Amino acid sequence: MNRTIAALGALTLAAAPAFADHHGEAPLTVIHAGHLIAAPGEERVREGVSILVRGDEIEAIENGFVTPDGAEIVDLSNAWVMPGFIDAHVHITNQQGAGRRISAFTEGTADRTIDGVMYAGRTLMAGFTTVQDVGGDIEAVRALRDGVETGDIIGPRLRIAGGAVTPTGGHGDANGWSVEVLRANGSPYACNGADDCARAVRQLVQEGADVIKITATGGVLSSTGAGVEQQFFQEELEAIVGAAHMMGRRVTAHAHGVTGINAFLRAGGDSVEHGTYLDRESIGLFRDNDAVLVPTVMAGEWVANQADAGWMTPFQAAKARVVGPQMIEMVRRAHEGGVTIAFGTDSGVSAHGDNAREFLLYTQAGMTEMEALATATTIGARHVRLEDEIGRIAPGFAADIVATNGDPLSDIEELMDIDFVMARGVVHKNEE
C-alpha cells in the first residue's frame, strides 16, 4: 500500500502541460545562460546567451541576455548550461542488492512499474533526460515509456528493448534454480537455432521494442558457471541481426568475452554493451562496422566492490572479482583505438541517480572532460537514433537542458551535482 501511495503521489506531481496564451501560442521561457556548451565536442563554449524555449522545444538562441515582454526568465547567468544527458544502458524497473534474486520471483509487472516510476524520477533529477532500458519487463517499461511521453509520469524519455534475446540457459535466461522453477520462469525470448532466434526478435518487435538486445556472452550476475565468452552460434547471431534490421531495429549485445564481441560484430551487430575483453581485432571491427561501445564502467566497479558483501552466489562473486576490475582499462584501449563510445551505466546494477559517476570513470580512462560529456549528448543521441531531437541545444530540438554551478570542463565531478533540470520544456529542478 505504501509503495502504491508513493507512486501515485509521484504521478500527481507530473507537470501539467504549458497552456497556450490567448493567441494560441505556447508561453515563452527564456534561459539566461552564462556559459553554454550547446553541442559538446562539436562547438566552443558560448558566453552570455539566451535560450528561448516555447512549449517543449528550443525556439532560438540569441547573444546576450534578452528579456522579451511576457516571457518567464530563468536566471542561469552564473551557470554552465548543457543538453540533458543520455544514458544508453539502464534497467529502470529494478536495482541490485541483497534479496534481488528472490524479489525477481515474488514481484510482478505492477510492482516493477511502480519501482520504475520511483527510479525514473531519481534519474531525471540527476540530469538524465533520456535513457535506453535494455533488458526490462516489456510491459512495465512500455508503460513507463508511454507515461513519460504523455506527461503522466515524471521521468526521462525512454527507448526500450524489453527482455534480452538469449540462448537457452544463457545470461538472459533463468539460472541457478530447481528444474521446476526454471521451466516455469525461463525467458520467453530464449532461443535455439537461427529460425527460433529470428522468431524471438520478431516477437519483441511485435511487443513494442525500440531496439533489440541480446546476450552474446555469459554475464557476471547470472548464477551459472558458464563463463563470459561466446554463447550463440554464428548463424544464430546472423539471424538475429538480419531479422532485426529487416524490421528497422538495431541490435545491441551484452558481451564481455572477446569471442562473443568479435562474433557479434562480424555478424553486423550495431553496438556492444560492456566490451570488457575487447582486443585489437575488436577495435578494428568496431571501426569497420561503425559500431558503438557502451562501456558501463560503473557496473564493473560496483560488482567488484560487492563481490564479498555476502549476497552474491558463489558463481556471481567469482566472476565479479575477475571481470569488474578489467573495465576501466578496456575503455582506455577502446578510446585510444578510435572506437565510438556512447555513455551507459547499467544503472539498476549500481544505484539509479548515481549515473553521472560514469563521466568521472571515463576521464580516469583517458578521456578529456569534453569528450566524456559528448558521450552522453551528441554521440549518445546518434547512438539511440534521436540525433535530430536531442543531444544538443539548438533551434527545433527538444528543450532538454541541464546546468551546474561549477565548470564541468575543469572538474568533471560537477556533473554529479546537477543544479537545474528542464525536460521537454518543463523545469523539474532549479537550485540556482
PAMARPA-221330 format. One record per residue: residue in three letters; x, y, z of N, C-alpha, C in turn. Coordinates in steps of 0.001 Angstrom, whole numbers, padded with zeros to 6 digits, always signed. Last residue first. Layout:
BEGIN
alaXYZXYZXYZ...
***
This chain:
BEGIN
glu+019393+027052-008404+020226+028249-008596+019901+029299-007529glu+018027+024752-008470+018678+025063-007196+019577+026270-007318asn+015498+023354-009889+016202+024621-010032+016750+025034-008674lys+013780+020932-011716+014727+021176-010629+015415+022496-010904his+012036+020894-013785+011802+019920-012699+012715+020169-011503val+010489+022767-016201+011544+022802-015179+011177+021872-014038val+009769+021667-019424+009256+021788-018055+010435+021764-017082gly+010817+021102-021937+010302+022443-021670+009775+022674-020274arg+011840+018515-021785+010743+018826-022710+010026+020115-022333ala+013146+019261-018730+012887+018163-019657+011657+018490-020480met+015656+020824-016921+014448+021051-017726+014322+019872-018684val+017367+021197-013985+016904+020210-014955+015620+020708-015602phe+020150+022219-012123+018977+022631-012897+018642+021546-013899asp+022306+021088-010825+021518+022094-010103+020236+022503-010822ile+023956+018044-010275+023224+018885-011221+022282+019814-010456asp+026486+016641-009483+025654+017503-008639+024937+018516-009528met+028091+015418-011219+027473+014556-010213+026598+015347-009252leu+029309+017336-012659+028169+016669-013286+027478+015695-012344glu+031517+018015-011184+030372+018926-011157+029128+018261-011737glu+033478+016246-011859+032594+015860-010765+031446+016841-010565ile+035086+017465-013704+034000+016632-014211+033029+016222-013108asp+036299+020470-013808+036073+019475-012756+034855+018653-013147ser+036445+021818-016177+037599+021878-015276+037515+020807-014194leu+034094+021324-017297+035255+021109-018155+036560+021261-017384pro+032178+022080-015501+032462+020644-015617+033659+020348-016511asp+032195+024675-013306+032646+024353-014663+032977+022865-014771gly+029213+024947-011226+030647+024966-011498+030962+024483-012896asn+026482+024705-011231+027052+025971-010764+028534+026086-011065thr+024970+023252-014152+025694+023146-012882+026240+024516-012516ala+022048+022147-015974+023082+023133-015638+023722+022802-014299val+020192+021018-018874+020665+020885-017500+021769+021900-017254ile+017428+020450-020986+018531+021347-020628+018895+021130-019168asp+015502+019934-023566+016111+019116-022515+017414+019797-022137ala+013576+020743-025658+014085+021604-024591+014456+020741-023385ala+014476+019305-028773+013736+019218-027522+014396+020100-026466phe+015193+021596-031492+015472+020427-030665+014635+020465-029386gly+014700+024000-032715+013998+022837-033212+014234+021572-032420pro+017930+025358-032113+016540+025559-032521+015935+024298-033131ala+019788+023540-029608+019716+024183-030924+018250+024374-031274ile+021738+021685-027761+020850+022831-027566+020887+023632-028847arg+021722+018107-028127+022330+019417-028328+021277+020483-028036gly+020290+015834-027593+021743+015746-027595+022467+017045-027818ile+017444+015368-029832+018082+015565-028532+019595+015576-028708glu+016574+015207-032532+015667+015674-031483+016376+016078-030198asp+018220+013985-034290+017506+015163-034796+016579+015773-033748glu+019174+011746-032999+020098+012865-033190+019438+014107-033763leu+018200+009361-032109+017387+010546-031863+018211+011814-032085arg+019499+006911-031946+018755+007258-033161+017790+008426-032947val+021268+006375-029980+019872+005972-029735+018931+006426-030849his+023611+007449-031178+023533+006029-030833+022091+005573-030635arg+023094+010160-031346+023229+009372-032584+023055+007890-032288ala+023073+010730-028593+021868+010957-029396+021919+010171-030703gly+025720+010196-027829+024630+009386-027313+023357+009525-028122ile+027052+012312-029116+027294+010924-029534+026156+010026-029068thr+025903+014546-027754+025918+014464-029215+026117+013030-029713thr+025760+013092-024882+024963+014144-025537+024985+013928-027047ala+027520+011404-023702+026155+011410-023161+025271+012460-023810thr+029932+011882-024949+029396+010513-024988+027940+010472-024563ala+030523+014549-024335+029966+014242-025656+029371+012845-025710leu+031725+014314-021832+030413+014942-021930+029751+014618-023269ala+034180+013173-022592+033256+012423-021739+031844+012983-021850glu+035251+015288-024080+034984+014001-024724+034004+013175-023903met+035497+017204-022045+034592+017454-023162+034266+016158-023899glu+037447+016000-020395+036104+016275-019868+035100+016497-021000thr+039176+013414-022239+039046+014765-021712+037629+014942-021180met+039862+010010-021231+039103+010998-021991+039279+012384-021396gly+041200+008228-019531+041954+008985-020515+041179+009964-021361ala+039929+007016-017449+040388+006130-018520+041054+006893-019658gln+039091+009118-015986+040171+008316-015416+040738+007343-016440thr+036993+009873-017612+038180+010733-017569+039359+009996-016941tyr+035269+007747-017049+035778+007932-018417+037015+008826-018418leu+034703+008184-014361+035459+006997-014737+036001+007100-016157leu+033164+010523-014552+034433+010545-013846+035303+009359-014259phe+030890+009523-015904+031725+010573-016505+033117+010580-015879glu+029798+007781-014024+030406+007214-015237+031291+008242-015946arg+028487+009326-012201+029826+008861-011837+030545+008269-013055ala+025910+009762-013084+026960+010676-013552+028360+010277-013111asn+024139+007929-011807+024618+007686-013174+025842+008514-013553asp+022816+007792-009476+024272+007949-009381+024933+007902-010755gly+020248+007233-010188+020528+008574-009689+021999+008853-009525his+020289+003851-009186+019702+004889-010028+019914+006257-009374ala+023287+002117-008330+022054+002793-007916+021598+003820-008939ser+024304-000686-010427+024574+000398-009466+023275+001169-009243val+022077-002029-011790+023152-002743-011103+023662-001787-010030gly+020774+000236-012150+019933-000898-011812+020831-002005-011292ser+022824+001234-014824+022130+001573-013576+020946+000647-013384asp+024561+000906-016896+023960-000310-016342+023273-000016-015014thr+025577+003203-018181+025989+002900-016810+025598+001518-016311gly+026902+004872-021012+025955+003910-020452+026471+003406-019127phe+027714+006855-023807+027574+006774-022354+026539+005723-021964ala+029595+005536-026507+028389+006199-026014+028216+005888-024536ile+032378+005755-028546+031903+005368-027216+030692+006213-026854thr+034037+004492-031288+032980+005413-030863+032379+004905-029562val+037537+003907-031118+036185+003346-031082+035201+004434-030653gly+040248+004607-031153+039315+005323-032006+037925+004731-032090gly+042050+003535-029386+041920+002894-030680+040900+003539-031601glu+041717+004972-027082+042965+005164-027815+042881+004578-029219his+039230+003843-026393+039343+005270-026693+040602+005544-027500ala+039940+001156-025912+038959+001493-026951+039076+002952-027369arg+041744+001403-023773+042172+000797-025038+041238+001188-026176arg+040071+002620-021820+041308+003282-022255+041758+002735-023610val+038142+000660-021482+037762+001949-022054+038994+002690-022556met+039749-001314-020296+039114-001579-021582+038709-000274-022260glu+040320-000159-017876+041407-000260-018847+040879-000594-020233ile+037801-000453-016719+038315+000896-016947+039477+000865-017939met+037386-003260-016514+036597-002450-017438+037162-001056-017695gln+038499-005120-014798+039069-005002-016140+038515-003826-016941pro+037149-005437-012366+038332-004556-012400+038927-004351-013791gly+034982-007318-013141+034774-005915-012797+036006-005035-012925val+036028-009958-013513+035576-009140-014638+035547-007657-014296val+036788-011037-010978+037690-011081-012134+037311-010058-013189arg+034732-010657-009175+036103-010349-008751+037051-010254-009946ala+032522-011621-010585+032614-010197-010248+034043-009805-009899lys+032920-014390-010681+033021-013610-011916+033204-012125-011613ala+032547-014991-007958+033801-015352-008625+033986-014538-009897ala+029921-014091-007484+031043-013452-006800+032366-013744-007503gln+028382-015871-009081+028373-014426-009315+029617-013770-008727phe+028932-018384-007906+029220-018138-009322+029322-016639-009608pro+028017-017984-005210+029438-018228-005499+029808-017988-006962thr+025742-015143-005215+026002-016574-005216+027489-016794-005505met+025904-012224-003081+026042-012878-004371+026172-014389-004193trp+025939-011306-000467+024638-011597-001070+024730-012271-002432gly+028465-010671+000558+027728-011788+001137+026407-012128+000464ala+030370-008927-000331+029335-008389+000562+028421-009468+001128asp+032337-009404-002153+032497-010010-000829+031462-009511+000173ala+031504-007982-004408+031787-009414-004519+031887-010110-003169gln+031129-005283-004547+030106-006073-003855+030434-007563-003781asn+033188-004268-006068+033072-003823-004678+032111-004675-003866ala+032565-005477-008512+033833-005804-007841+033781-005418-006372val+030159-004241-009103+030151-005674-008805+031455-006092-008123trp+031063-001539-009442+030104-001889-008395+030144-003379-008067glu+032817-001578-011622+033284-001091-010323+032380-001593-009214gly+031013-002462-013592+032192-003246-013240+032743-002867-011882ala+029215-000350-013593+028745-001684-013244+029911-002579-012843met+030786+001794-014471+030227+001806-013117+029788+000420-012674val+031226+001240-017135+032327+001022-016189+031825+001011-014748thr+029748+000944-019612+029171+000623-018290+030249+000335-017248pro+030290+001322-022491+031192+000606-021587+030627+000170-020222val+029302+000756-025546+028665+001346-024357+029318+000676-023147leu+030491+001339-028780+030746+000692-027489+030051+001471-026381val+029236+000910-032070+029375+001749-030877+029625+000875-029659ala+030397+000623-035488+029678+000139-034311+030066+000967-033092asp+031389+000787-038060+030807+001979-037460+029932+001598-036272asn+032788-001391-038900+031322-001513-038906+030620-000247-038444asp+035434-000608-038527+034992-001006-039864+033466-001002-039974arg+035503-000141-035727+035715+000956-036678+035175+000614-038061phe+034968-002726-034710+034160-001564-034318+034283-000465-035370leu+037099-004125-035884+035723-004440-036264+034780-003306-035881gly+039308-002979-034539+039191-002863-035988+037777-003136-036469ile+038684-003802-031954+038760-002365-032254+038651-002140-033757ser+038907-006587-032223+037625-005969-031877+037615-004497-032271glu+041651-006855-032653+040720-007214-033728+039356-006576-033464arg+042579-006055-030136+042912-005253-031311+041982-005573-032484asp+039746-006767-027928+041163-006788-028301+041392-005951-029560leu+037610-006803-025019+037870-006483-026425+039379-006437-026690tyr+036584-007567-022560+037822-008195-023028+038088-007927-024507thr+034212-005927-022169+035320-005993-021208+036639-006500-021795gly+031823-004865-023231+033028-004978-024061+034302-005269-023301his+029253-003243-022472+030345-003733-021615+031661-003838-022397glu+027459-003687-025424+027392-003252-024033+028493-003969-023249val+027872-002717-028729+028237-003686-027698+028140-003021-026336ser+026017-002378-031798+026695-001841-030612+026905-002951-029602asp+025267-003790-034147+025367-002327-034157+026117-001750-032960gly+026454-006652-036016+025833-006007-034853+026169-004536-034768gly+027479-008253-038023+026861-006979-038392+026165-006273-037263ala+028912-010444-037363+027541-010689-037822+026817-009405-038201arg+031182-009341-036315+031286-009949-037650+029907-010240-038235leu+030140-008649-033814+030491-007588-034759+030644-008137-036177phe+029832-011252-032739+028673-010373-032913+028971-009268-033919ala+032474-012140-032674+031479-012875-033453+030264-012002-033732asn+033624-010291-030909+034050-010317-032305+033058-011071-033186ile+032235-010826-028483+032299-009473-029053+032582-009548-030546gly+032764-013559-028072+031399-013098-028327+031356-011714-028939thr+035529-013494-027664+034965-014355-028703+033547-013910-029065val+035909-011762-025504+036316-011319-026836+035727-012202-027932gly+033260-011333-023086+034364-012078-023665+034637-011715-025114his+030956-009595-022816+032205-009408-022060+033383-010052-022784ala+028085-008166-024025+029228-009011-024393+030440-008636-023563his+024951-007450-025073+025720-007678-023846+026858-008605-024229ala+024482-005803-028093+024826-007071-027456+025522-006869-026128thr+021880-004448-030080+022993-004225-029162+023224-005502-028370val+020578-003683-033208+020845-004741-032241+022044-004354-031393arg+017858-001720-034535+019268-002005-034340+019412-003052-033236arg+015086-002298-036680+015627-002213-035327+017126-002475-035351gly+013665-002789-039039+014002-001424-038669+014529-001242-037269met+013351-005358-039817+012209-004727-039166+012563-003367-038572met+015808-006084-040788+014664-006135-041697+013454-005385-041133his+017282-005965-038423+017486-004930-039435+016346-004918-040452ala+016320-008330-037152+016129-007003-036558+016252-005908-037610ala+017145-010366-038885+015721-010184-038597+015450-008797-038037gly+019978-010001-038824+019222-009881-040064+017744-009630-039822val+020570-010475-036115+020865-009171-036710+020048-008974-037990ile+019678-013176-035922+019168-012118-035038+019360-010751-035679ala+021224-014491-037849+019763-014496-037964+019146-013388-037119glu+023805-014110-036832+023453-013532-038127+021946-013478-038328leu+023597-015591-034453+023865-014153-034409+023464-013485-035720glu+023222-018129-035554+022182-017537-034716+022362-016026-034627glu+025614-018559-036848+024404-018478-037659+023224-017905-036866gln+027370-018692-034639+027466-017592-035588+026197-017450-036422phe+025735-019457-031500+026422-019864-032724+026401-018705-033720phe+026193-017769-028373+025395-018019-029576+026293-018584-030667gln+028187-017336-026488+027151-018320-026159+026160-018558-027306gln+031579-016468-025707+030500-016574-026686+029504-017660-026312glu+032270-015957-022135+032618-015965-023555+031370-016234-024406val+032159-016141-019407+031734-014878-020025+032151-014805-021491gly+030787-019081-017660+031829-018171-018118+031264-016936-018783ala+028933-020757-016529+029123-020859-017980+030174-019898-018519gly+027973-021217-013963+029407-021282-014203+029751-021370-015672thr+025454-018952-012854+025866-020133-013597+027369-020060-013832ser+023588-016671-012314+024123-017646-011364+024412-018973-012057ser+024519-013607-013720+023760-014844-013902+024414-015919-013040leu+026253-011482-013388+025210-011674-012378+024250-012811-012695val+028107-011557-015571+028559-011657-014190+027433-012081-013252gly+027432-013628-018489+027465-012390-017722+027804-012636-016269gly+028276-014909-021799+027853-015024-020412+028007-013702-019689thr+027335-013130-024826+028256-013889-023980+027602-014128-022620ala+025208-011923-026002+026131-012630-026883+027150-013456-026115thr+022155-011349-025439+023278-011687-024569+024229-012568-025374ile+020652-008494-027093+020932-009917-026974+022046-010120-025942lys+018053-006197-027786+019247-006526-027005+019413-008037-026967ile+016747-004035-030156+016878-005429-029756+018181-005602-028978val+014561-001248-029699+015886-001759-030021+015925-003204-029537asp+011948-000892-029070+012577+000103-029954+013925-000379-030467ala+009313-003249-028755+010721-002910-028529+011211-001896-029553gly+006654-004183-028918+006912-002765-028747+008349-002362-028519glu+005952-006725-029624+005583-006297-028275+005982-004854-027976gln+007044-007034-032160+005592-007057-032016+005160-006475-030675val+009723-007129-031408+009239-006020-032227+007729-005911-032107leu+009682-009581-030037+009980-008341-029322+009528-007119-030106gln+009130-011330-032157+008208-011238-031030+008428-009941-030257arg+011385-011041-033711+010102-010566-034231+009055-010443-033124val+013275-012253-032013+013408-010854-032414+012061-010311-032858ala+012294-014874-031922+012371-014086-030691+012485-012602-030996arg+012617-015680-034627+011282-015608-034014+011292-014727-032772ala+015367-015764-034804+014656-014764-035587+013237-014580-035047cys+015712-017998-033154+016230-016698-032706+015623-015550-033514asp+014591-020012-034673+013980-019688-033385+014465-018331-032890asp+016357-020057-036858+014950-019735-037056+014291-019303-035754ala+018859-020748-035652+018668-019478-036346+017201-019103-036472gly+018851-022125-032301+018834-022230-033755+018440-020922-034405asn+016911-021239-029663+017891-022236-030079+017781-022431-031583cys+016197-018785-027093+016035-019384-028421+017180-020331-028720ala+014256-016768-024931+015318-017755-025079+015097-018503-026383tyr+012140-015156-024493+012987-014779-025622+014227-015663-025703pro+010903-015890-022204+010157-016125-023450+010984-015791-024694ser+013042-017488-019825+012751-016310-020639+011930-016672-021872gly+011531-019542-017256+012501-019287-018302+012081-018119-019178asn+009781-020291-015260+010228-018896-015311+011308-018625-016347ala+009163-022966-015264+008064-022007-015111+008490-020576-015395arg+011593-024218-015509+010573-024483-016519+009464-023441-016471leu+012874-023308-013183+013400-022950-014498+012344-023139-015582val+011348-024538-011197+011361-023071-011299+011848-022643-012679glu+011968-027242-011711+010578-026780-011749+010499-025264-011916val+014726-027326-011314+014198-027548-012661+012768-027046-012766ser+015817-024634-009172+015369-026001-009412+014795-026113-010815trp+018327-022262-010377+017132-022642-009619+016803-024104-009886gly+020281-021139-012038+020591-021378-010634+019411-021761-009773asn+018586-018880-014266+019694-019766-013934+019778-019972-012427ala+016707-017717-017028+016740-018052-015601+017851-019061-015356asp+018642-015808-019474+017637-016792-019093+017670-016968-017567gly+020751-014216-020219+019442-013590-020112+018336-014535-019713his+022934-016004-020354+022930-014946-019335+021555-014312-019159gly+021402-019230-021166+022378-018155-021255+022165-017082-020218gly+019436-021119-021261+020461-021272-020237+021512-020193-020245thr+019053-020575-024671+018519-021267-023501+019648-021549-022511pro+020425-017390-025592+020334-018840-025775+019751-019476-024513thr+018300-014490-025837+019356-015234-025152+019298-016695-025548val+017200-011236-025995+017255-012492-026735+018484-013249-026234ala+015986-009611-023057+017091-009897-023978+016862-011212-024703gly+012871-007766-022862+013809-008807-022447+014863-009081-023509gly+012927-004310-023939+012254-005489-023412+013293-006516-023015ala+014106-001998-024871+014422-003244-025560+013496-004377-025150ile+013192+001468-025340+013134+000200-024611+013494-000979-025507arg+013723+004833-024438+013725+003834-025500+013876+002484-024823leu+012169+007513-022708+012669+006137-022723+012645+005533-024110arg+012811+010563-021054+012339+009905-022275+012958+008508-022316pro+012718+010456-017450+013393+010686-018722+012638+010026-019869gly+009833+011640-015564+010983+010786-015813+011619+011129-017135ile+006708+011607-014280+007945+012395-014291+009122+011453-014485ile+003874+010748-016162+004935+010298-015260+006128+011231-015407asp+002250+011942-018000+001627+011436-016787+002647+010979-015742gly+003197+012706-020465+003334+013654-019365+002706+013189-018070thr+003293+010934-022518+002049+011680-022361+002117+012722-021253glu+005888+009924-022117+005561+010586-023370+004290+011432-023248val+005648+008639-019672+006511+009819-019777+006143+010620-021020gly+003942+006562-020486+003518+007517-019456+004351+008781-019455asp+005479+005137-022314+004292+005830-022799+003790+006856-021790arg+007504+004171-020613+007827+004945-021818+006631+005779-022262leu+005956+002710-018758+006745+003875-018338+007077+004766-019528ala+004915+000701-020416+004009+001608-019705+004735+002867-019250arg+007298-000504-021209+006444+000107-022226+005471+001090-021574val+008225-001508-018829+008973-000414-019454+008168+000255-020555ala+006179-003448-018287+006489-002367-017345+007187-001212-018038glu+006258-005142-020502+005029-004427-020174+005298-003254-019247ile+008911-006104-020482+008428-005327-021616+007152-004554-021284asp+011287-005836-018058+009945-006374-018269+009258-005515-019339gly+014476-005036-019662+013432-004949-018652+012168-005690-019038gly+016688-004662-021344+016544-005914-020625+015474-005904-019560val+017562-001573-021380+017938-002759-022154+017848-004004-021271asp+016429+001596-021852+016307+000448-020955+016551-000817-021771gln+017948+004573-022254+017584+003378-023009+017599+002205-022039val+016882+007930-021491+017581+006683-021168+017102+005594-022109thr+017052+011428-021108+016746+010309-021998+017540+009096-021529thr+017872+013075-019117+016563+013359-019693+016150+012327-020739phe+019546+013263-016294+019416+012354-017432+017996+012444-017967gly+019838+014663-013954+020188+015325-015200+020057+014468-016440ala+018890+013647-011649+020348+013604-011807+020797+014197-013131met+016195+013696-012028+016758+014712-011139+018292+014733-011187leu+015932+011373-013615+015715+012698-014191+016353+013778-013327thr+016426+009384-011695+017295+009517-012857+017162+010895-013488arg+014308+009675-009939+015685+009868-009453+016636+010129-010628gly+012163+009019-011665+012268+010338-011053+013677+010644-010575ala+012747+006338-012208+012738+007317-013300+012860+008733-012756tyr+012385+005146-009736+013736+005232-010286+013823+006219-011445met+009543+005434-009466+010468+005982-008478+011867+006178-009076val+008637+004019-011722+008252+005421-011522+009234+006101-010567gly+009679+001471-011178+010189+002240-012306+009831+003706-012226asp+008086+000596-009105+009503+000878-008842+010100+001737-009952ile+005768+000278-010668+005803+001253-009564+007239+001602-009207thr+006614-001782-012367+006220-000492-012926+006272+000596-011856arg+007063-003845-010579+008194-003306-011326+007853-001949-011952asp+004451-004303-009680+005490-003860-008743+006659-003223-009485ala+003279-005160-012103+002783-003956-011431+003813-003406-010457thr+004734-007532-012654+004843-006375-013542+004370-005097-012870gly+005726-008738-009359+005229-008855-010713+005376-007575-011497glu+007803-010480-006982+007181-009268-007509+006769-009477-008964thr+009026-012877-006496+007904-012501-005625+007185-011251-006105phe+011104-013107-008305+010011-014073-008381+008815-013685-007522ala+012817-011087-007718+012533-011301-009131+011370-012264-009322ser+013256-011396-005025+012218-010446-005446+011894-010572-006924ile+015434-013190-005020+014114-013644-004580+013025-012709-005091arg+017527-011628-005987+017216-012893-006651+015831-013392-006263arg+017592-009447-004186+017130-009232-005548+016771-010546-006244gly+018664-009757-001674+017244-010041-001854+016756-009930-003278ala+021076-007235-001962+020602-008391-001204+019093-008553-001389gly+021061-005907-005343+021395-005891-003927+020868-007142-003254gln+019904-003805-008089+020543-004973-007499+020836-004774-006014gln+016716-002693-009039+018044-002307-008546+018634-003490-007804asn+014330-001920-011697+014844-002675-010552+016213-002160-010150thr+013514-000498-013909+012467-001051-013039+013002-001847-011864ile+015552+000335-015566+014850+001357-014803+013861+000779-013803his+018478-000213-016335+017405-001157-016008+016497-000415-015027val+020343+001316-019045+019789+001264-017699+018807+000108-017593his+022225+002704-021276+022107+001360-020696+021648+001467-019251ala+022534+005282-022203+022100+004272-023168+022007+002871-022591asp+021619+008289-021090+022228+007060-020588+021683+005906-021425ile+022115+011611-021779+021539+010388-022326+022310+009202-021757phe+021367+014867-020368+022228+013710-020601+021421+012501-021081gly+020479+018002-021889+020203+016900-020972+020986+015662-021365pro+023111+020309-022824+021963+019461-023159+021737+018420-022064met+024036+022896-020397+024331+021807-021329+023044+021120-021763val+025635+025580-018758+024384+025034-019283+024695+024056-020421trp+026822+026811-015852+027266+026105-017064+026088+025285-017549ala+025829+030015-014426+025908+028560-014511+026499+028092-015835asn+025116+032582-014086+026394+032189-013494+026672+030697-013656ser+022652+032747-015265+023708+033608-015789+025074+033312-015182leu+020225+031596-015214+021384+030705-015099+022631+031453-015569asp+017121+032449-014555+018448+033050-014429+019503+031979-014167val+014492+032487-016633+015225+031574-015761+016670+032054-015731ile+011583+034343-017132+013044+034347-017178+013597+033352-016170glu+008837+034237-019236+009347+033818-017932+010865+033704-018044ala+007746+037049-021167+008471+035790-021044+008817+035501-019588gly+006583+039548-021444+005724+038421-021096+006442+037100-020915asp+008964+040741-023711+007766+041032-022922+006970+039747-022691pro+012265+039324-023448+011051+039643-024214+009863+039877-023290thr+015187+039915-022705+014020+039788-021817+012761+040179-022582val+018471+038512-023214+017288+039222-023701+016116+038960-022757phe+021692+038678-022863+020565+038300-022023+019351+039127-022433gly+023648+037582-025761+023250+038497-024695+022050+037967-023925asn+022410+036024-028717+023520+036573-027950+023000+037566-026920glu+019975+033415-028696+020364+034786-029023+021533+035221-028157ile+018374+030726-030093+019465+031108-029186+019945+032477-029633ala+014992+029451-030233+016120+030240-030739+017184+030358-029666glu+013327+027377-029335+012914+028213-030464+014090+028957-031086ile+013186+024144-028231+014029+025338-028263+013675+026119-029530glu+010034+022810-027069+011150+022912-027993+011950+024193-027785asp+007656+022662-025711+008658+021647-025381+009889+021706-026279gly+006994+026051-025462+006438+024708-025337+007524+023737-024945arg+009938+027566-026264+008488+027694-026396+007879+026292-026415val+012768+029153-025176+012049+027882-025168+010556+028170-025279leu+015773+030580-025935+014338+030819-025965+013621+029487-026144ile+018584+031341-024226+017933+030213-024888+016429+030444-024794ser+021082+033758-024501+019714+033463-024083+019161+032318-024917val+024496+034003-023280+023478+033877-024321+022118+033596-023695gly+027340+034109-022206+026302+035120-022104+025282+035085-023221glu+029502+032318-024365+029337+033077-023130+028167+034052-023251arg+029971+028989-025507+029489+030351-025767+029203+031041-024440val+032509+026712-026282+031624+027239-025243+031249+028675-025592arg+032479+025380-029637+033123+026026-028496+032067+026474-027487glu+031237+022197-030741+031225+023658-030745+031953+024183-029516glu+031613+019461-030393+031474+019994-031748+031569+021515-031803gly+031682+018644-027781+032598+018007-028708+032575+018577-030106pro+028310+019489-027199+029598+019031-026670+030425+018259-027696ala+026708+022004-028014+026912+020743-028748+028264+020184-028327ala+026621+024031-026042+025423+023687-026808+025534+022336-027505ile+027352+025145-023291+028001+024067-024040+026892+023448-024886leu+027424+028395-022178+026616+027419-022892+027502+026437-023654his+027321+030304-019414+028283+029537-020206+027500+028407-020873gly+024946+031656-018630+026253+032296-018514+027293+031644-019393ala+021859+032000-020023+022926+031029-019806+024274+031734-019770his+018683+032563-019310+019924+033340-019423+021075+032421-019030ile+015978+031306-020949+017050+030930-020029+018256+031806-020314val+012647+032059-021220+013972+032466-021660+014980+032108-020573thr+009618+030820-022441+010571+030814-021335+011941+031162-021896leu+006416+031654-023560+007852+031686-023827+008625+031682-022517pro+003435+029658-024100+004205+030727-023472+005703+030553-023694ala+002111+028770-027342+002628+028381-026039+003452+029512-025438glu-000599+030493-028821+000814+030142-028867+001287+029811-027462gly-003130+031529-028829-002975+030141-029229-001544+029676-029271his-003474+033964-027769-003216+033949-029204-003044+032519-029725his-003655+033536-025082-004903+033837-025784-004726+033926-027286asp-001314+030724-024726-001855+032024-024368-003078+032323-025237ala-001545+027228-023818-001317+028287-024787-001911+029598-024284phe-000094+025696-020991-001276+026099-021725-000953+027255-022667ala+002085+023046-020636+002029+024511-020704+000828+024911-021564pro+000785+020282-018746+001297+020885-019983+001150+022384-019968ala+001878+019807-015360+000803+019996-016332+001373+020600-017600ala+004256+017467-014187+003918+018837-014542+002800+018881-015564ala+003492+015128-011722+003863+015364-013115+003356+016725-013556leu+002529+014609-009263+003487+015711-009365+003876+016016-010800thr+001036+012389-009526+000303+013650-009418+001225+014845-009491leu+003034+010451-009539+002275+010708-010751+001572+012046-010691ala+003864+010489-006905+004801+010916-007952+004060+011250-009233gly+001559+009461-005713+001992+010821-005406+002940+011356-006453leu+001608+006905-006722+000524+007784-007141+000859+009237-006846ala+003876+006003-005351+003898+006104-006808+002801+007017-007315ala+003002+006098-002702+004163+006903-003116+004181+007080-004625ile+000885+004275-002801+000609+005677-002482+001753+006566-002944thr+002354+001929-003357+001346+002413-004303+001046+003879-004071arg+003903+001678-001104+004562+001879-002388+003575+002420-003410asn+001927+001275+000844+002763+002480+000903+003449+002759-000426met+000827-001204+000000+000000+000000+000000+000861+001253+000000
***
